[in-house]
Amino acid sequence: MNLALNPLAVVGRGILGWCRSAGELALFALEGLSHLVRPPFYVRRFLVALLEMGYYSLPVVALTAVFTGMVLALQSYTGFARFSAQGAVANLVVLSVTRELGPVLAGLMVAGRVGAAMAAELGTMRVTDQIDALSTLSTNPMKYLVAPRLLAGTIALPLLVIVADILGVLGGFIVSTLKLGFNPSAYLTATMNFLYAQDVISGLAKAAVFGFIIALMGCYHGYNSRGGAQGVGSATTMAVVSASILILAFDYVLTEMFFAQ
């Protein structure tokens, strides 16, 4: 009987552990959000986080968007040529970039760059007792360290996605006109005729959610890290992995909400 129940016990412990972690994460997020609506608000910390997540992440997001648009134009042209539908390249590029590839790829790039940095910074502060020192100085660590980063992530990523959308479409335009022989005026006309406000707005809404997820996972894993340098390394890895997985999962959920008929 024990041999038969052991696998079930392992599964049960895993499910309970996952539920406990999800509950702790939800309470952490709610506490961080609650400090956004209660004074004081540390504007300087918010601006520093916004600069780190937005401006300093711009080069990697821009390069990713440009090359993604270029590759997308090449691949879609190859596929559409089999059906003599090469004229749909512009439509596919603008739709894919604004709805999906812009926010998702920007989110993944920022998660790898900023999420890891947040987890490492807060994790180092935790294991060196700097977070406890803030409490000793009558400064709420959640209000000082977490809340500004959550707001900065929610604002910064949509701004990056606007740039990514423009550069992604530009990459497709460059390849299509210089390599594939498209007429520049006709390509731009097809792009503008096929672009709807809902496509851009849905992408920006996704980006806001993804930015919040990146900041949340970076802060959560760093804030709760334990075990010295090894614990900080584990927290950094978990922040990037969990943020990336949640970005992909929420991408499907949000796409279902926006576009399901």
Secondary structure, DSSP 8 states (H G I E B T S, - for coil): -HHHHHHHHHHHHHHHHHHHHHHHHHHHHHHHHHTTSSS---HHHHHHHHIIIIITTHHHHHHHHHHHHHHHHHHHHHHHHTTT-GGGHHHHHHHHIIIIIHHHHHHHHHIIIIIHHHHHHHHHHHHTTHHHHHHHTT--HIIIIIHHHHHHHHHHHHHHHHHHHHHHHHHHHHHHHHTS---HHHHHHHHHHH--HHHHHHHHHHHHHHHHHHHHHHHHHHHT--SHHHHHHHHHHHHHHHHHHHHHHHHHHHHHHHH--
